[in-house]
Every structure is written in C-alpha cells, then in structure tokens.
Amino acid sequence: MGLILVLVTFPSEDSATKIIDQVLDRKLAGCILTTDIKSAYIWNEEKHNDDEIMSLFKTTQSNLENLERYILENHPYEVPAIIKLNASANTSYENWITNVLS
C-alpha cells in the first residue's frame, strides 16, 4: 500500500501545530505524532543544542510529494529536516490510512 513515515522537526509547538492542522485539513497525512526532543547539530559551523518538536507524519506514497512540498513552503526553518521512511503496518491500519486520505 505504500505507507510512508515522514519525520520533521520544528522550533516550537506553535510552528508544528500550524503545519499539522493544515496537513490534516488537506488530507496529506492521516495521523501525526508529536513529541518534545533535544537536538544537537552543527549549523553555520557552530554547534547547537536546542529544544525542538519532532513530528511523525503518517502518509501514503501517493501523498508524499504534496506533503513534502507543503512542508517546504510553510516551514519556518531555512533548511527543514524532512526524513522519509518506507514502512509497513498491519493491514487494517494501512487500510485506515489509505481510506482517510482518499
């Protein structure tokens, strides 16, 4: 069926919520999990340690391109992390995601 998990980090809960609400309204993902995280990374040759929000978007292969485009166009980061993972789940769950997004 083509279940895809898309990990995206955000600088704040507000910025994540704005995109999440629109993604759900546009049926670009059927379910989105969100949690607080600590990120350590290098940006502009400097080490950073920041609090962020990580969201896991559950979508289908057929919605992936539109989901990624929407995130890129609306994300507050100059270079947002959009990490895509192919996944599989039990048949009834994958059917549910597919039905929600159709």
C-alpha positions in Angstrom: 0.0 0.0 0.0 2.9 2.3 0.4 2.9 3.6 4.0 5.4 6.4 4.5 6.6 7.9 7.7 7.9 11.4 7.5 10.0 12.8 10.4 10.0 16.6 10.7 11.5 18.9 13.4 10.1 22.3 14.4 11.4 25.1 16.6 8.2 25.3 18.6 4.9 23.7 19.3 3.1 26.6 17.6 5.0 26.2 14.4 4.4 22.5 14.4 0.7 22.9 15.1 0.2 25.4 12.3 1.6 23.0 9.7 0.0 19.9 11.3 -3.5 21.4 11.2 -3.2 22.3 7.5 -1.7 19.0 6.6 -4.7 17.2 8.2 -7.2 19.6 6.6 -5.6 18.9 3.2 -5.5 15.2 3.8 -1.8 15.0 3.2 -1.3 12.7 6.3 -3.8 10.6 8.1 -2.2 10.7 11.6 0.6 12.8 13.1 2.5 12.1 16.3 4.3 14.9 18.1 6.9 15.0 20.9 9.4 17.2 22.6 13.0 16.5 21.8 16.6 17.8 22.3 18.6 18.3 19.2 22.3 18.6 18.9 23.6 19.7 15.5 26.0 21.9 13.6 24.7 24.9 11.7 26.9 27.6 10.1 30.0 25.9 11.6 28.6 26.2 15.1 27.5 23.5 17.5 23.9 23.9 18.8 21.8 22.2 21.4 18.1 23.1 21.2 14.7 22.1 22.3 12.6 21.2 19.4 9.3 19.5 18.5 9.5 16.3 16.4 6.5 15.2 14.4 6.0 11.9 12.7 3.6 12.2 9.7 1.9 9.0 8.6 1.0 9.2 4.9 0.9 7.2 1.7 3.3 7.1 -1.2 0.7 8.9 -3.4 0.6 11.9 -1.0 4.3 12.1 -0.2 5.2 14.7 -2.9 2.4 17.1 -2.0 3.2 16.7 1.8 6.8 17.4 1.3 6.1 20.4 -0.9 3.6 21.8 1.7 6.2 21.4 4.5 8.9 23.0 2.5 6.8 26.0 1.5 5.5 26.6 5.1 8.2 25.6 7.4 10.0 28.3 9.4 13.5 26.8 9.1 15.7 27.7 6.2 16.6 24.0 5.7 13.9 21.9 7.4 14.6 18.2 8.1 12.2 16.1 6.1 13.2 12.5 6.6 11.1 9.9 4.7 11.0 6.2 5.7 9.2 3.4 3.9 7.1 1.5 6.4 4.6 -1.2 6.7 1.8 -1.8 9.3 -0.9 -4.3 10.0 -3.3 -4.4 7.0 -6.3 -2.8 8.9 -4.2 0.2 9.9 -2.8 0.7 6.4 -6.3 0.4 5.0 -7.5 3.0 7.5 -4.7 5.5 6.5 -5.5 4.9 2.8 -9.2 5.5 3.4 -8.7 8.6 5.4 -6.5 10.1 2.7 -8.7 9.3 -0.2 
